[in-house]
Every structure is written in structure tokens, then in C-alpha cells.
Amino acid sequence: MSINKKSKGLSPIFVVVLTVFIDITGYGIIIPLLPDFTKQFQTSPIALGVLIASFSIMQFFFSPLLGKASDRKGRKPILLLSLLISLIGFTIFSFANSYLMLFLSRVIAGIATERAVAQAYVADITDHKSRIKEMGKIGAAFGAGFIIGPAMGGVLSTFSFAMAGYAAMGLTILNILFVISFLPEPQRTKEKTIESSILNLGYLSGLRDALKKPLFGSTFLILFMVTLAFSTIPVIVPLLSIEYFNFGPFELSFVFVYIGLIQIVMQGFLINRLSKRFGEQKLIILGPIVMALGIFIMPIFQNVILFYLTNALFAAGFGIINTSIPAFLSKRISIDQQGSILGIAGSVTSIGNIPGPLIIGFVYAFAGSSIPFFISAVLLATASLVGCRVFRECKLLN
């Protein structure tokens, strides 16, 4: 596997990882501000759930489309298109003076699909042995972005929410210039591990065809359930931290910094060792268990130290699953299907992200602060049981 030209002395992996880092830093600047920003417009927890779900709805439709487009048109052009869309979303956020404008900014930002394209890029230029290690770097870049971004957002929000939006815009412009200058287009080999019919299918047909592949259906189900549970976090963790500890935007930004730091350690340093010792199949079982333990304990004790410890468990478990599933899937498809299948995986993630914030906002408002956490814990325990099924099927296939 190779690239068409050298990236001016820089490793292509380094360039794409740095691109993801800058992108998520801009995204991370915005996320911790949403609860307080929505409060300025006198909205409820339900409105916050709608705001977060709107992003996921757009990801559901556009992640597979842009993933397939990157298979056909190239990774670099689609990555640039996605970054341009993000820039438009951040611009609207910066000038938002109503809930409707804030909502519109999240809808437009949801069209962008940098992650699936970046993962496909990594799959293009790595072999099976090194893939989870390099996929882990993408995950670590996400974690790093969620350290720097929320910290910047928390500081800048003390001046104004618009200032934070301007910073996200500036980073995205920098990222576009960086990709244009340094990221080469990978040359993909045409190895055939699975027939490439998915490339010629529409989204629903492609999803149906992918689900027929051995192990894919169960793996996508795990991804859906884990994402559904994780999607509640931007709603319930801020609300719980406000209720229990009276956190404001500044303090809340450092909760996300902490979560990002845990994910960097897990995905950047530990995941490769865990994969070598246990394999992706066992990690798919382990990740949801660790997440379930953290989210179940979190609301039980009104103690800030336990709050951070349980967030660490949840973040570590998500770091495990967030790297293991893309690596697991990518090893079972051909190079010319990476964008399509990982785009479908991104779409499944988006499906999981849609109902979570909406439902959990209602549950939190009417059933209290603990019930949403217990619901997510049960869902994650179920995902782990499905992971056991994947493990058994892998043993049978081998």
C-alpha cells in the first residue's frame, strides 16, 4: 500500500491524525457551551437533546454518502469538502442570536463526516497487523481534541460564546490549508476480501448487503447500542454536574478535558497492547462492560472524586470499543470498500445518536437524574452479551 506522492517529508499517518486533531479541537470548543448557550434562549433539557440529536440525524444521512464518495472521488477531496461544511456550521454558531440559528448550525455541522474518511484513509495505507495501532492514533487525536477544545471553549466563553465560535472557525480554516498543503491522496490497491457490490448500491441496499456478511450484523448492533448509551452523555453528565456540583461552563469544560485525556491514554498508548493480548473480539466484549460499570455508579454517590473516577471508566470503555470495532470491520473488507463500510458504520453510529439525547432529555426531566444512567448501563450490558456472540462466531469461522 502506498501514496501517490510524499507529503513533503511528513508521514501520511501523522498528517491525517493531526487533521483529525485540529478538526475535533474545533468541535470540542463548541460542545461544552451548548447547555448554557441553550439556557440563554430559555429552553429546557429537551431542547438540548433536540440540538444534539439534530447533528446525529444529519450524520445518519451524510456519513455513508460521503464515505462512498471518498471511495470513488478520493479521500482528500471529500475530506476538504467536509471541512468546508464544518466551517459554515461554526460560522453560523458564532453569529447565533436565537435557538433557531443555533439549531441550524448543528444541522449543517452534522453534514460533515471527517471521521469515516480519516479511518478509510488509514485503512488504505496500513496492513492488518498495524491497523488497530494506527486506528488508535485516530482515536487518540479525538481524545486530544476533546482536551484542548473544551479547555479553549471554557476560557473563551468567559468573554463570549461568539469568541469560542471564532476560534473554531479559525482552526477549521487552518485545517483546510493544512490538508491542501500536506495531505497526499492514498493509492488504494484492489485486494478483494469481499465482493465489491456494495460500491454500486444505494445506502439502504448497501446496509442490507453489509448486514448479510458474517459478523457484521452483530457488530453493527453492538455499535448501535454503545453509541445510543454514549449519546446520552452530552445531556446527562452536564445536567448531573450542574445538579450535584453546580458546575458552570468553565468547570464543565474540564470534565470534557478529563474524558479526552483518558481516551488519549487508552487509544494512543494502551489499545495496541490490549489488542495483542486479547484480540479485537474480546475487546468488543470488554469495552461495554467497563462503560456500564462507570455509568451505573456515577449518579449513586454525590461525590466529585467518584464522579471523575466513573467518568474515567466510561471514557476508557468507549476508547476500547471506539477503536476495536472500526479495526475489526476494516480487516474483513476490501480496500475499495473501506469508505463505504466505515461510512455505513458511521451511519449506524448516527442512528444510535439520534434517539438517545431526545429520549434521555425527557427521562431526565420527568423521572429524575439517576434513571437515565441506569437505562444506559442496562443497554451497555446487553451490548456486551452480543459481543460474546460475536466472539463465538469468530471462533466458529476460524
Helices and strands as residue ranges (DSSP letters): E 2-3, H 12-30, G 31-33, H 34-40, H 45-73, H 75-94, H 99-111, H 114-124, H 128-156, H 161-182, E 186-187, G 196-200, H 203-211, H 216-230, H 233-245, H 249-264, I 265-270, H 271-278, H 280-297, H 304-330, G 335-337, H 338-353, H 355-367, H 371-397
